[in-house]
Amino acid sequence: MDLFSHSWLPFIYQYSFGLFIFGGGLFAIFKAYGYKEFWTNYRTWIFVLIWGFIYVSSIHLIMTIAALNNMPQLYIVILVGYLLTALILSRYVR
Amino acid sequence: MTPEIATSPLFWGILIFYVSFVLGAGLFFARNNQSTEDFFFGGRRFSWWLIGMSMLATGVGSHSFAKYASKGFEYGFSSTMTYMNDWFFMPLLLFGWIPIIYYMKVNSIPEYFERRFDSRVRNLSTFTMILYLIGYIGIGLLALGSLLQPILGWDIETIIVVIALIAGIYVSLGGQTAIIFTDFLQGVVLLFAGILIFGLGIAYLGGFDIFWNALSITNKLPLADFNSPPDFNFVGVFWQDGVVGSVGFAFMNQAVIMRFLSSRSVAHARRATMMNVLVFLPIGTVAVSNAGWVARAITNTAPEVIAETTNPNSIFTVVAGIVASSEAVFAFLVAAVVAALMSSLDSQINASAAVVVNDIYLPRAKNPSEKTRLRVAMITSAIVTVVGIGAAFLFNNI
């Protein structure tokens, strides 16, 4: 069974358009705040924004690989990533 | 198919205790309201964790348990798509929209539109916002009524009236403070119940391996098929929900905007939003969907327990009835669905009242005292509740 239209095609579509929207938003706020000021004042938040994108896309990536290759153990990676993200964001992002 | 556990005094006792506790907690906070600033924004003093959890509880309505469990039963893990595509707009939301509305000190979306454009845009926005919020209240009430009707044995309209009156009373008296504190409690309850039903479902099936192997590959893929079927395909969900829905809900929903404005500072509003999207929503999507996944696994392995022809819209209550190990657990799961509805309903009632008071009453009133404004806000909340009940009746009869 050809699963491309059910697995990688929607993934590529979502994160291509997603990157366009996300990148456009990031560019707009850099322009609005001023590149240097935004980088200086909100460095942690810039990392959080980029990490959020990687984190959400990684969840979909891992779930897709787990389904296609029958590897439920990969959900442990998602769980560990989730717990670390929750811990770090709640404690260190102000 | 109806749940196998019949309702008894224990079931009713747990349900009544839960609802009374929420009502009592809501009324307890009524004493804090001295002004409309308190009533609509809780004095703008809340920390990120309270705001974040209440945002989750506002987003997860009782229709979520019906809708996403149904999609989970029909299509598998792709039922999670809706909750997992909100991050793309975060740069604009966290560093564009939130600071704009917070520092402009607007009280409503229509008020923003007047400052940005003119009063005609404000009036149009007021009309559409009220229409949207009343519709949202009506649909939420109807969804809860449909979900609980087979369990409680009451008619749908009685359920709608009882639940709406409970929420209406504590919102009309307690305002935003009551909403945020009760939403925090209800958010915890609905997340815990959602995870509990997953655990019970896995145990019922005999372990995670059996659950995993009972699902087909397509059931386990996180995104729907690209362009089919017409009612649930990837492209449709991405544009309708991931793009339009996300922007509409996060940027233009008065109830969500009021959460941002109730925060202690812009930094707290940002943290709340970040935690909601990256931490609370991923559990939320599992909580509302997993009954459908468990049902699919049961159907694939034991179709005599849950038939393929079972109505997907009632799948949550069907699974809860099958996997709940005791009546107390079943009652708790039902209470979680009630919690999901009340935590959305209260926010929408308060938001509707805020729009009516801020954008219809105040521009036309002749400098009313703060006491009068507060009284009008409370009365408006009560009226909105009644109109919401009317909307639910109307939808039920269409």
Chai-1 contact restraints between the chains, C-beta under 6 A:
chainA,res_idxA,chainB,res_idxB,connection_type,confidence,min_distance_angstrom,max_distance_angstrom,comment,restraint_id
A,S5,B,D225,contact,1.0,0.0,6.0,A-B,restraint_1
A,S5,B,F226,contact,1.0,0.0,6.0,A-B,restraint_2
A,H6,B,T218,contact,1.0,0.0,6.0,A-B,restraint_3
A,H6,B,L221,contact,1.0,0.0,6.0,A-B,restraint_4
A,H6,B,D225,contact,1.0,0.0,6.0,A-B,restraint_5
A,S7,B,L221,contact,1.0,0.0,6.0,A-B,restraint_6
A,L9,B,F226,contact,1.0,0.0,6.0,A-B,restraint_7
A,P10,B,L223,contact,1.0,0.0,6.0,A-B,restraint_8
A,P10,B,F226,contact,1.0,0.0,6.0,A-B,restraint_9
A,P10,B,F234,contact,1.0,0.0,6.0,A-B,restraint_10
A,Q14,B,F238,contact,1.0,0.0,6.0,A-B,restraint_11
A,G18,B,F88,contact,1.0,0.0,6.0,A-B,restraint_12
A,I21,B,F88,contact,1.0,0.0,6.0,A-B,restraint_13
A,F22,B,F88,contact,1.0,0.0,6.0,A-B,restraint_14
A,G25,B,P91,contact,1.0,0.0,6.0,A-B,restraint_15
A,G25,B,L92,contact,1.0,0.0,6.0,A-B,restraint_16
A,L26,B,P91,contact,1.0,0.0,6.0,A-B,restraint_17
A,I29,B,P91,contact,1.0,0.0,6.0,A-B,restraint_18
A,I29,B,F95,contact,1.0,0.0,6.0,A-B,restraint_19
A,L49,B,P91,contact,1.0,0.0,6.0,A-B,restraint_20
A,G52,B,W87,contact,1.0,0.0,6.0,A-B,restraint_21
A,G52,B,L278,contact,1.0,0.0,6.0,A-B,restraint_22
A,F53,B,W87,contact,1.0,0.0,6.0,A-B,restraint_23
A,V56,B,W87,contact,1.0,0.0,6.0,A-B,restraint_24
A,H60,B,P222,contact,1.0,0.0,6.0,A-B,restraint_25
A,M63,B,P222,contact,1.0,0.0,6.0,A-B,restraint_26
A,A67,B,I217,contact,1.0,0.0,6.0,A-B,restraint_27
A,A67,B,K220,contact,1.0,0.0,6.0,A-B,restraint_28
A,A67,B,L221,contact,1.0,0.0,6.0,A-B,restraint_29
A,P72,B,W212,contact,1.0,0.0,6.0,A-B,restraint_30
A,A86,B,V279,contact,1.0,0.0,6.0,A-B,restraint_31
